[in-house]
Amino acid sequence: MSHRHASVLPVGAAGHAELREDLVRYARQMLAAGLVSGTSGNLSARTSDGASCLVTPSGVDYESMLGADLIEMGLDGSLRSGRLKPSVDTAIHLAIYRARADVGAVIHTHSPFAAAFSAVGAPIPPLSSEWGGFLGGAVRVLDYVPPAQDDTGEAVAEGLGADRAVLLPHHGVLAVGESLPKAHQAAVAVEEGARLAYLASRLGKAEPVPEAELRRIYDFIHRRYGQR
């Protein structure tokens, strides 16, 4: 495996060096975890000033991607820096950041079990206290919107609402979080939840985790769990 190397950011790709490296790292984790294949999917993160985001470029292999390849977009859709074309789903990312001040990162995947649920238009039930608890409930399926269209961002952001993840019909997963780790974990939770739901359906009828218990676990995971 070979990677391109650059000691400095090229002209037009200055700033946010640490965030750029974090995005590249999570892009490769996304690939390694089987959430995407090839150059499919995309991810972004809000910059520290809150008025822009860094987004992955269109059609660039994750294994060779550099931090300097990421494009900085203003939340108003203006290009701030970058020499490559941004992801074809950039409009969705920007619309979510505009609608959700709590969102610091957005990830779009084509993970296989979740994509299967999206293909049949079936929500993913919360059968696991771990994954269902992290997401807070079932993963809904949005109304169909054509992919890679600039005018679909607002509709997807509205459909997402306050959730951490939704399914895009016949397409894949859209996951968000306060940070890149949280957004990545949400994308993993959707795929693991879909895998569990499929396997459980082969054995019998599985009952979802009760809503009150999901709320309790969600509060614990996002407000008390781990080092704070």
BAFI-3210 file (N, C-alpha, C; in Angstrom, 3 decimals, decimal comma, padded with zeros to 6 digits):
// residues 228
n [1|2|3|4|5|6|7|8|9|10|11|12|13|14|15|16|17|18|19|20|21|22|23|24|25|26|27|28|29|30|31|32|33|34|35|36|37|38|39|40|41|42|43|44|45|46|47|48|49|50|51|52|53|54|55|56|57|58|59|60|61|62|63|64|65|66|67|68|69|70|71|72|73|74|75|76|77|78|79|80|81|82|83|84|85|86|87|88|89|90|91|92|93|94|95|96|97|98|99|100|101|102|103|104|105|106|107|108|109|110|111|112|113|114|115|116|117|118|119|120|121|122|123|124|125|126|127|128|129|130|131|132|133|134|135|136|137|138|139|140|141|142|143|144|145|146|147|148|149|150|151|152|153|154|155|156|157|158|159|160|161|162|163|164|165|166|167|168|169|170|171|172|173|174|175|176|177|178|179|180|181|182|183|184|185|186|187|188|189|190|191|192|193|194|195|196|197|198|199|200|201|202|203|204|205|206|207|208|209|210|211|212|213|214|215|216|217|218|219|220|221|222|223|224|225|226|227|228]
n.u [000,857|000,612|001,090|000,534|002,692|002,971|004,591|003,771|000,735|-000,845|-001,237|-004,330|-005,385|-005,118|-004,848|-006,565|-005,193|-005,014|-007,681|-008,018|-006,313|-007,581|-010,003|-009,111|-008,110|-010,467|-011,880|-010,417|-010,764|-013,499|-013,528|-011,986|-013,645|-015,631|-017,768|-017,944|-016,999|-014,396|-014,481|-016,791|-019,363|-018,981|-017,608|-017,590|-016,548|-017,307|-015,675|-013,606|-014,521|-017,167|-018,519|-017,932|-017,065|-015,014|-014,820|-014,795|-013,195|-014,627|-014,701|-012,093|-009,663|-009,714|-007,474|-005,312|-005,830|-005,110|-004,754|-004,628|-006,193|-008,801|-011,744|-012,590|-015,646|-017,848|-020,703|-022,693|-022,440|-020,315|-017,056|-014,253|-011,604|-009,476|-008,474|-009,651|-012,707|-015,538|-017,318|-020,149|-022,361|-022,260|-024,086|-026,015|-024,583|-023,952|-026,522|-027,377|-025,565|-026,338|-028,909|-028,626|-027,146|-025,864|-024,485|-021,371|-020,096|-020,587|-021,462|-021,675|-022,579|-022,419|-023,017|-023,443|-025,612|-027,288|-027,824|-029,328|-031,693|-032,488|-033,031|-035,348|-037,034|-037,387|-037,477|-034,833|-035,081|-034,719|-033,062|-030,986|-029,572|-027,190|-026,525|-029,041|-029,543|-027,506|-028,254|-030,825|-033,272|-035,394|-034,056|-035,054|-036,548|-036,092|-038,138|-037,815|-035,100|-033,415|-030,036|-026,954|-027,767|-028,017|-030,242|-031,421|-030,545|-031,792|-034,209|-033,345|-032,028|-034,208|-035,711|-034,017|-034,212|-034,007|-032,567|-029,870|-029,177|-030,305|-031,926|-031,296|-033,392|-032,892|-030,180|-028,332|-026,746|-027,088|-025,342|-024,831|-023,050|-021,860|-019,184|-016,430|-015,735|-018,212|-020,038|-018,978|-019,289|-022,054|-022,643|-021,506|-023,117|-025,605|-025,131|-024,400|-026,740|-028,538|-027,465|-027,790|-030,609|-031,328|-030,152|-031,462|-034,052|-033,969|-034,129|-036,417|-039,179|-038,246|-038,311|-038,322|-036,122|-037,606|-039,104|-038,773|-036,535|-034,669|-034,461|-033,327|-030,843|-029,747|-029,434|-027,560|-025,334|-024,661|-024,364|-023,160|-021,447|-018,089|-014,971|-015,192]
n.v [-001,194|002,146|005,615|008,992|011,715|014,768|017,568|020,083|021,997|022,481|025,479|027,087|025,199|025,662|025,632|024,320|021,915|019,733|018,838|018,058|015,837|014,165|013,686|012,267|010,021|008,917|008,445|006,361|004,476|004,071|002,822|000,523|-000,731|-001,687|-000,101|001,375|001,030|001,097|004,268|005,172|006,792|009,423|012,015|014,616|017,447|019,962|023,113|024,917|027,547|027,357|028,207|026,976|023,917|020,982|018,790|015,579|014,877|014,343|011,101|010,229|007,944|006,485|005,404|006,708|009,317|012,616|014,979|017,500|017,251|017,641|019,676|022,955|024,255|026,993|027,338|028,503|027,569|028,502|028,254|027,900|026,985|024,768|022,423|020,384|018,797|018,921|016,386|014,834|014,914|017,149|019,266|018,174|017,764|020,447|021,533|020,134|021,004|023,677|023,418|022,063|022,932|021,390|019,428|018,192|016,638|014,757|011,733|009,640|006,479|003,267|000,836|-002,739|-004,336|-002,361|-000,954|-002,865|-002,859|-000,275|-000,610|-002,120|-000,483|-000,598|000,224|000,101|-001,858|-001,214|-003,508|-004,060|-003,186|-001,848|-000,791|000,191|001,773|003,674|005,068|005,797|004,816|003,368|003,231|005,342|005,349|007,646|009,660|009,132|010,695|012,027|011,046|012,961|015,559|019,056|020,333|018,778|018,839|020,345|018,958|016,453|017,165|018,152|015,814|014,234|015,476|015,561|013,283|010,827|009,247|008,172|006,250|006,409|005,935|003,100|003,535|004,231|005,016|007,808|009,471|011,317|013,376|014,892|015,072|013,781|011,118|010,443|010,578|008,603|006,387|006,308|005,603|003,049|001,846|001,818|-000,012|-002,341|-002,674|-003,205|-005,568|-007,279|-007,239|-008,466|-011,056|-011,925|-012,086|-014,394|-016,326|-016,041|-014,143|-011,043|-008,825|-005,288|-003,188|-001,761|001,526|003,290|002,219|002,523|005,317|005,746|004,436|005,841|008,399|007,758|006,852|009,121|011,193|010,431|008,213|006,957|008,882|011,982]
n.w [000,000|-000,899|-000,243|-001,156|-000,370|001,419|002,581|003,128|002,968|-000,164|-002,187|-001,660|000,000|002,694|006,319|009,291|009,899|011,757|011,907|009,265|009,107|010,934|009,596|007,327|008,613|009,753|007,423|006,324|008,329|008,037|005,553|006,153|007,983|006,414|005,803|003,543|000,064|-002,400|-003,837|-002,769|-000,739|001,761|003,879|006,364|008,362|010,723|010,880|013,277|013,513|013,021|010,779|008,440|006,684|006,335|003,641|002,063|-001,110|-004,397|-005,748|-005,024|-004,003|-000,789|000,448|-000,667|-000,191|000,930|003,644|002,541|000,327|001,003|000,893|001,766|002,573|002,745|004,871|003,490|000,993|-000,457|-001,919|000,018|000,193|-001,680|-004,180|-005,520|-006,714|-004,591|-002,668|-004,243|-002,683|-001,133|-000,748|000,937|003,316|003,988|004,348|006,592|008,570|008,672|009,666|012,075|014,871|016,722|015,414|014,504|012,671|009,664|008,120|005,317|004,269|002,541|003,708|003,793|005,105|006,176|003,821|002,514|004,037|003,396|000,723|000,630|001,898|004,668|008,089|010,563|013,334|016,901|018,296|019,952|023,053|023,131|020,461|019,642|021,846|021,652|019,342|019,961|019,152|016,561|013,217|010,840|007,504|004,986|002,739|-000,772|-002,393|-005,206|-005,669|-005,428|-006,132|-006,119|-005,065|-003,128|-000,549|001,582|001,917|002,809|005,191|006,626|006,802|008,360|010,844|014,357|014,701|014,975|012,875|009,641|007,036|003,577|000,923|-001,193|-001,261|001,086|004,201|006,357|008,739|011,752|014,155|017,230|016,975|014,991|015,956|017,204|015,053|013,374|015,047|015,124|012,469|012,407|014,353|013,072|010,950|012,423|013,880|011,793|010,786|013,003|013,180|010,780|011,080|013,406|012,449|010,993|012,874|014,384|015,784|016,838|019,583|019,955|021,948|024,814|024,692|026,897|028,131|026,102|026,070|028,585|028,332|026,191|027,314|029,284|027,728|026,173|027,954|030,344|030,128|029,865|029,873|031,290]
ca.u [000,000|001,411|000,376|001,226|003,168|003,118|005,051|003,011|-000,510|-000,707|-001,995|-005,769|-005,815|-004,462|-005,607|-007,281|-004,352|-005,364|-008,984|-007,809|-005,747|-008,635|-010,946|-008,475|-008,048|-011,793|-012,237|-009,774|-011,458|-014,771|-013,226|-011,524|-014,776|-016,590|-018,927|-017,916|-016,027|-013,913|-014,532|-018,170|-019,550|-018,307|-017,695|-017,194|-016,525|-017,418|-014,442|-013,709|-015,268|-018,577|-019,114|-017,510|-016,753|-014,114|-015,528|-013,961|-013,351|-015,378|-014,001|-010,690|-009,467|-009,446|-006,133|-004,317|-006,289|-004,324|-005,486|-004,663|-007,197|-010,124|-012,215|-013,296|-016,838|-018,663|-022,031|-023,555|-022,155|-019,158|-015,785|-013,249|-010,290|-009,446|-008,160|-010,425|-014,162|-016,056|-018,272|-021,412|-023,397|-021,902|-025,276|-026,660|-023,754|-024,113|-027,880|-027,451|-024,857|-027,156|-030,117|-028,318|-025,958|-025,226|-023,770|-020,003|-019,583|-021,593|-020,893|-022,595|-022,010|-023,207|-022,761|-024,317|-026,865|-028,135|-028,268|-030,396|-032,913|-032,898|-033,525|-036,729|-037,810|-037,725|-036,684|-034,048|-035,609|-033,701|-033,075|-029,833|-029,458|-025,967|-026,661|-030,296|-029,394|-026,660|-029,006|-032,029|-034,508|-035,324|-033,486|-036,133|-036,253|-036,615|-038,712|-036,759|-034,588|-032,360|-028,691|-026,034|-028,482|-027,798|-031,479|-031,996|-029,960|-032,754|-035,185|-032,705|-031,818|-035,512|-036,079|-033,175|-034,729|-033,071|-032,002|-028,443|-028,980|-031,474|-031,634|-031,671|-033,956|-032,126|-028,904|-027,431|-026,887|-026,617|-025,129|-024,261|-022,646|-021,233|-017,775|-016,152|-015,924|-019,631|-020,674|-018,502|-019,934|-023,447|-022,663|-021,251|-024,302|-026,645|-024,797|-024,492|-028,157|-029,152|-026,969|-028,471|-032,025|-031,437|-029,856|-032,536|-035,254|-033,821|-034,342|-037,761|-039,657|-037,506|-038,985|-037,397|-035,892|-038,674|-038,744|-038,285|-035,177|-033,831|-034,213|-032,399|-029,517|-029,285|-028,971|-026,338|-024,234|-024,272|-024,164|-022,430|-020,508|-016,726|-014,203|-015,760]
ca.v [000,000|003,364|006,868|010,203|012,453|016,213|018,162|021,309|022,060|023,280|026,723|026,850|024,159|026,011|025,703|023,184|020,750|018,602|018,343|017,373|014,518|013,375|013,270|011,214|008,818|008,312|007,946|005,049|003,577|003,778|001,836|-000,711|-001,351|-002,185|000,787|001,828|000,346|001,964|005,699|005,510|007,429|010,699|012,509|016,009|017,920|021,409|023,746|025,514|028,806|027,022|028,775|026,212|022,516|020,287|017,648|014,748|015,148|013,376|010,098|010,041|006,745|006,820|004,978|007,669|010,671|013,432|016,062|018,641|017,015|018,011|020,974|023,750|024,897|027,796|026,748|029,134|026,942|029,120|027,541|028,658|026,544|023,423|022,333|019,280|018,933|018,306|015,286|015,158|015,068|018,282|020,061|017,545|018,081|021,862|021,755|019,591|021,930|024,883|023,097|021,432|023,513|020,363|018,474|018,558|015,780|014,037|010,595|008,912|005,174|002,304|-000,434|-003,704|-004,712|-001,168|-000,671|-003,816|-002,322|000,905|-001,063|-002,612|000,551|-001,056|000,811|-000,847|-001,812|-001,188|-004,805|-004,135|-002,070|-001,110|000,008|000,929|002,786|004,761|005,842|006,315|004,240|002,793|004,058|005,550|005,478|008,902|009,645|009,070|011,897|011,641|011,328|013,861|016,729|020,193|020,834|017,796|018,980|020,805|017,896|015,424|017,736|018,188|014,438|013,771|016,016|015,551|011,942|010,633|008,525|007,767|005,533|007,026|004,814|002,563|004,257|003,917|005,557|009,150|009,499|012,576|013,378|016,113|014,997|012,678|009,819|010,173|010,311|007,291|005,382|006,220|004,830|001,660|001,380|001,520|-001,257|-003,451|-002,864|-003,840|-006,950|-008,007|-007,382|-009,476|-012,375|-012,287|-012,430|-015,774|-017,226|-015,884|-012,771|-010,326|-007,642|-004,171|-002,703|-000,812|002,935|003,895|001,729|003,185|006,690|005,686|004,072|006,964|009,433|007,269|006,816|010,429|012,210|009,969|007,131|007,290|009,878|013,316]
ca.w [000,000|-000,985|-000,046|-001,541|000,795|001,223|003,827|003,346|002,224|-001,371|-002,240|-001,752|000,932|003,949|007,558|009,878|009,628|012,618|011,480|007,991|009,379|011,573|008,559|006,535|009,457|009,853|006,095|006,179|009,256|007,404|004,521|006,794|008,672|005,436|005,685|002,154|-000,785|-003,467|-003,513|-002,411|000,554|001,985|005,248|006,551|009,746|010,871|011,340|014,611|013,511|012,896|009,568|007,270|006,957|005,426|003,073|001,206|-002,539|-005,195|-006,530|-004,643|-003,197|000,609|000,840|-001,149|000,124|001,850|004,285|001,627|-000,714|001,499|000,420|002,771|002,033|003,638|005,026|002,488|-000,291|-001,108|-001,831|000,771|-000,269|-002,223|-005,605|-006,082|-006,625|-003,364|-002,791|-004,918|-001,656|-000,280|-000,417|002,093|004,480|004,325|004,856|007,953|009,461|008,842|010,435|013,355|015,501|017,540|014,563|014,172|011,601|008,877|007,396|004,437|003,953|001,775|004,382|003,117|005,764|006,232|002,455|002,203|004,644|002,626|-000,576|000,775|002,576|006,017|009,175|011,355|014,697|017,960|018,967|020,845|023,995|022,803|019,235|019,717|022,878|021,145|018,353|020,602|018,620|015,220|012,150|009,878|006,076|004,462|001,398|-001,783|-003,058|-006,153|-005,155|-006,143|-006,644|-005,228|-004,470|-002,205|000,779|002,584|002,158|003,627|006,524|007,289|007,106|009,467|012,095|015,480|014,820|014,731|011,615|008,857|005,803|002,311|000,161|-002,321|-001,290|002,185|005,550|006,689|010,186|012,233|015,554|017,720|016,598|014,072|016,604|017,432|013,765|012,935|015,881|014,687|011,227|012,800|015,073|012,082|010,261|013,369|014,166|010,625|010,739|014,069|012,832|009,727|011,638|014,335|011,677|010,523|014,008|014,943|015,931|017,880|020,105|020,158|023,308|025,172|024,488|028,140|028,345|025,101|026,525|029,714|027,836|025,373|028,238|029,921|026,759|025,637|028,987|031,522|029,839|029,464|030,620|031,057]
c.u [000,887|000,527|001,208|001,645|003,291|003,501|004,307|001,735|-000,308|-001,532|-003,475|-006,272|-005,223|-005,412|-006,252|-006,509|-004,760|-006,699|-008,867|-007,277|-006,769|-009,625|-010,373|-008,438|-009,407|-012,298|-011,656|-010,378|-012,797|-014,597|-012,853|-012,661|-015,825|-017,837|-019,048|-016,960|-015,606|-013,871|-015,932|-018,235|-018,790|-018,429|-017,185|-017,161|-016,583|-016,092|-014,690|-014,485|-016,765|-019,225|-018,714|-017,299|-015,709|-014,823|-014,591|-014,218|-014,101|-014,433|-012,539|-010,582|-009,065|-008,022|-005,054|-004,680|-005,367|-005,207|-005,635|-005,696|-008,593|-010,468|-012,921|-014,430|-017,484|-020,044|-023,046|-023,319|-020,975|-017,910|-014,773|-011,834|-010,397|-009,218|-008,938|-011,916|-014,649|-017,013|-019,557|-022,552|-023,132|-023,115|-026,010|-025,892|-023,993|-025,484|-028,028|-026,735|-025,663|-028,349|-029,820|-027,026|-025,197|-024,374|-022,389|-019,407|-020,735|-020,887|-021,992|-021,920|-022,968|-023,038|-023,829|-025,627|-027,815|-028,661|-029,382|-031,725|-033,414|-033,505|-034,969|-037,603|-038,228|-036,866|-035,932|-034,520|-034,493|-033,733|-031,956|-029,805|-028,233|-026,178|-027,949|-030,231|-028,545|-027,441|-030,291|-033,329|-034,293|-034,679|-034,521|-035,613|-036,884|-037,368|-037,576|-036,395|-033,483|-030,986|-027,949|-026,742|-028,354|-029,061|-032,124|-031,524|-030,959|-033,762|-034,601|-032,482|-033,125|-035,954|-035,282|-033,712|-033,660|-032,372|-030,496|-028,177|-030,322|-030,982|-032,116|-032,145|-033,105|-030,730|-027,994|-027,774|-026,388|-026,537|-024,455|-023,852|-022,040|-019,775|-017,612|-016,281|-017,395|-020,356|-020,263|-019,169|-021,398|-023,559|-022,424|-022,481|-025,427|-026,361|-024,900|-025,947|-028,877|-028,733|-027,672|-029,931|-032,220|-031,213|-030,955|-033,791|-035,186|-034,170|-035,754|-038,136|-038,941|-038,275|-037,973|-037,213|-036,985|-038,200|-038,178|-036,849|-034,209|-033,482|-033,203|-030,980|-028,921|-028,717|-027,658|-025,152|-023,736|-024,020|-023,288|-021,352|-019,126|-016,088|-014,714|-015,142]
c.v [001,237|004,567|008,002|010,940|013,927|016,827|019,437|021,233|022,906|024,549|026,399|025,789|024,407|025,905|024,395|021,873|019,539|017,991|017,590|015,961|013,607|012,849|012,152|009,910|008,137|007,819|006,551|004,030|003,139|002,698|000,497|-001,459|-001,897|-001,336|001,356|000,930|001,295|003,413|006,129|006,142|008,739|011,081|013,936|016,318|019,436|021,964|024,497|026,819|028,596|027,462|028,038|024,765|022,046|019,039|016,883|015,059|014,026|012,413|009,899|008,846|007,109|006,462|005,972|009,111|011,342|014,482|017,264|018,481|017,451|019,435|021,689|024,508|025,766|027,182|027,380|028,565|027,522|028,262|028,412|028,271|025,124|023,427|021,217|019,566|018,278|017,163|015,738|015,354|016,248|019,098|019,497|017,880|019,523|022,140|021,250|020,513|023,205|024,622|022,628|021,999|022,485|019,404|019,009|017,729|015,027|012,932|009,935|007,618|004,357|000,918|-001,465|-004,047|-003,525|-000,814|-001,621|-003,352|-001,118|000,500|-001,549|-001,624|000,190|-000,353|-000,274|-000,770|-001,817|-002,476|-004,952|-002,935|-001,225|-000,199|000,828|002,038|003,950|005,663|006,417|005,755|003,636|003,774|004,151|005,580|006,772|008,673|009,710|010,454|011,447|011,962|012,328|015,032|017,871|020,642|019,857|017,975|019,345|019,719|016,806|015,931|017,785|016,788|013,861|014,250|016,049|014,208|011,931|009,908|008,226|006,952|006,350|005,907|004,421|003,177|003,848|004,655|006,992|009,221|010,805|012,424|014,703|016,213|013,875|011,313|009,465|009,858|008,938|006,186|005,219|005,392|003,349|001,073|001,021|000,188|-002,457|-003,735|-003,557|-005,305|-007,802|-008,256|-008,444|-010,876|-012,836|-012,713|-013,841|-016,772|-017,162|-014,422|-012,115|-009,084|-006,518|-003,847|-001,680|000,641|003,584|003,468|002,347|004,602|006,710|005,402|005,205|008,070|009,022|007,347|008,215|011,493|011,755|008,939|007,674|008,352|011,273|014,323]
c.w [000,000|-000,817|-000,626|-000,276|000,442|002,549|004,155|002,541|000,983|-001,287|-002,424|-000,807|002,310|005,130|007,979|009,701|010,462|012,208|010,159|008,218|010,055|010,538|007,697|007,329|009,546|008,504|005,888|007,142|008,677|006,335|005,142|007,473|007,709|005,303|004,279|001,384|-001,893|-003,030|-003,101|-001,028|000,651|003,448|005,304|008,031|009,753|011,392|012,643|014,629|013,330|011,609|008,302|007,674|005,962|004,947|002,147|-000,270|-003,248|-005,910|-006,230|-003,701|-001,770|001,026|000,402|-000,817|001,142|002,499|003,377|000,526|-000,291|001,088|001,558|002,094|003,097|003,734|004,089|001,094|-001,032|-000,915|-001,107|000,378|-000,785|-003,716|-006,293|-005,968|-005,334|-003,670|-003,469|-003,929|-000,733|000,137|000,793|003,367|004,930|004,917|006,283|008,932|009,695|009,752|011,849|013,932|016,327|016,721|014,206|013,060|010,952|008,102|006,569|004,016|003,098|002,396|004,010|003,814|005,844|004,849|002,039|002,799|003,850|001,290|-000,507|001,528|003,985|007,056|009,937|012,797|015,733|018,783|019,985|021,774|023,678|021,599|019,229|020,744|022,424|020,206|018,920|020,083|017,248|014,245|011,038|008,435|005,576|003,155|000,387|-002,305|-004,013|-005,576|-006,028|-006,804|-005,642|-004,506|-003,496|-000,768|001,848|002,921|003,046|005,046|007,298|007,679|008,262|010,802|013,164|015,643|014,580|013,417|010,965|007,668|004,611|001,389|-001,047|-002,409|-000,135|003,453|005,600|008,202|010,584|013,693|015,939|017,287|015,584|014,743|016,803|016,119|013,234|013,741|015,501|013,413|011,496|013,483|014,114|011,393|011,197|013,739|013,031|010,522|011,788|013,710|011,761|010,294|012,582|013,591|011,124|011,617|014,566|015,033|017,102|018,296|020,311|021,633|023,636|025,093|025,746|028,423|027,335|025,534|027,663|029,233|027,009|026,259|028,893|028,957|026,414|026,700|030,149|031,235|029,466|030,342|030,279|032,010]
res [m|s|h|r|h|a|s|v|l|p|v|g|a|a|g|h|a|e|l|r|e|d|l|v|r|y|a|r|q|m|l|a|a|g|l|v|s|g|t|s|g|n|l|s|a|r|t|s|d|g|a|s|c|l|v|t|p|s|g|v|d|y|e|s|m|l|g|a|d|l|i|e|m|g|l|d|g|s|l|r|s|g|r|l|k|p|s|v|d|t|a|i|h|l|a|i|y|r|a|r|a|d|v|g|a|v|i|h|t|h|s|p|f|a|a|a|f|s|a|v|g|a|p|i|p|p|l|s|s|e|w|g|g|f|l|g|g|a|v|r|v|l|d|y|v|p|p|a|q|d|d|t|g|e|a|v|a|e|g|l|g|a|d|r|a|v|l|l|p|h|h|g|v|l|a|v|g|e|s|l|p|k|a|h|q|a|a|v|a|v|e|e|g|a|r|l|a|y|l|a|s|r|l|g|k|a|e|p|v|p|e|a|e|l|r|r|i|y|d|f|i|h|r|r|y|g|q|r]
***
